[in-house]
Amino acid sequence: MGLDWRKSIVSVDQFTPESIAEIFQLADKAPHAPKVLAGKILTNLFYEPSTRTSSSFHAAMSKLGGDVIPINEVHYSSVSKGETLEDTVRTLACYSDVIVLRHGSDDATERAVSVSEVPIINAGNGRGEHPTQALLDLYSIYCEHGRLDNLTVTLMGDLKNGRTVHSLSKLLRMYDCKVQFVSPASLSIPKKYLHPGDRVYNELGDAITNTDVLYITRIQEERFFRPMEVDISYMVTSSDMGRAKSDMVLLHPLPRVGEIPEEIDSDPRAAYFRQVKYGLYLRMALLLEILILPEMLDRT
């Protein structure tokens, strides 16, 4: 993708293993980063509900010394008066140094980038992508396993509508990983994300026995055009964990809605709350790269 990711983050296609390694190195140092973003303003512009992503960016900016304009209930804003996304972005860009955007339309980020004078970060666009979530998921795998190659990663759940798995599956292709998909047939991964050699299952079954990372997503009923029933078997059980590798890592972008019983939380392989902390550091690293590095380069 031609757009420099430091100018705006639209898709994981903008990244390379080299740029990802640079971001991960900075994320490793993020817990001890000074408040170098003092005087900078981030706007969280969320047209869809969010707890973790909006809070994570808010916390990341605050820990680095910056300020945040939180707009998490867009329907109470001028949008209710008919204002377009483009006009909203143009306006908020006047107040901000970076805008984090979540929107229900697949092309929302591209539309925002086309009119914004400040960087736009895609925080989830429709059924499209969620690049910063995928980056933090990849960083979580790296932190838990210490590597990104020679792993078998199984993605399970709503693979049709789950934008997190769309982005993560793309990133995994950059490494020597085997990818497996587990879902109901009606919610299978779109063909454009499949590669030769991928394994596709309708149930977890024996797929878990060779899995190094099990990544589970919830069934996203809010994206269904009509109500549908999904077999509750698309959850991980204590029995499944008993057949899994002793060093397998269990991840979930959260929120969970029955896919992982609370009894599994005490299993040391359950890494989804550690994943949240990794996500904070990863987003701190992205903000540093986007808001500080360009200024440093301008001075050279």
C-alpha positions, 0 to 999 in steps of 0.5 A: 500500500502506497500510504506511509503508515506514519502519515495514517494507518489504514490497513496492515498492508502498509507494514513490513516485517522491518517496520513491525520489528521497529514498532515492537522494539519501541513497545518493549520500551514503552512502559518507561517512556517519558511524557514526550507528547505533552502539548499534543492532542488525540481525538477519539472519534468513535461512531461504534461502541468501544471500551478497550480500543478507545480506552487504550488509545486514551491511556496511551496518549495520557501516559505519554503526556498528551491530551485526549478529546473523547467522542464516543457517542457520535450520535449525540454530536453534529452527526445527528444534524446530518453532518458528513464524516468528511466535515466532522474529520475536517473540523476535528483535525483543526483541534487535533494532532491525530484522530483515531476513527472507528466507523461502520463503513468499510471505506470510512478510513480512506474517506477520512484520510482524503480530507484530513490534515492530520494522521488518521488511525483506523480503529475498526472500519465495518467488516474491513480491518482493525490494524492496530488490534492486529498489531497488538495481537501479533505483539502478544504472540511475540511476547508470549512465545518469543518468536513469530516464526514456526508457529501454528495459529488457529483463528476461531469464531466469526471469521466472516465479520471479525475484522480483527482476524482479517487483519491478523491473518494478513500479518501472519502471512509475513512470517513462517506461520501455519494458519488454521480457521475454525468457524461455522460454515455460514461465518467462514473466513472470506476467500480473499484471506485464504492461502494454499495450505491453510486448513479450514475446520467446522469445529475445533476438534483435533485442530487444537492439538497442533495449535501454538496460538488459539485466537478466538473471536465472538459471534458479531450478531450486530453485523447480521442482517437478520438474526441467526443461530450459531452453535454454542460449540464455538467456544473453548472448553476445559476439555479442549485445554486439556488436549492443547499443548502445555505452552499454547497461548489463548488469545481473544480481542475481547469482549468475550460473550461465552466463548471462553468460560471464566474457569479458564481464566486461571490457566496460565495459557490464558493470555487475553488480559495480558494481551490488553496490557501489551496493547497499551504498550503497542499503541504507545509505540505507534503514537510515538512513531507517528507524532514524534519521529516525523518531527525529528526527521524534519529537524535533520 
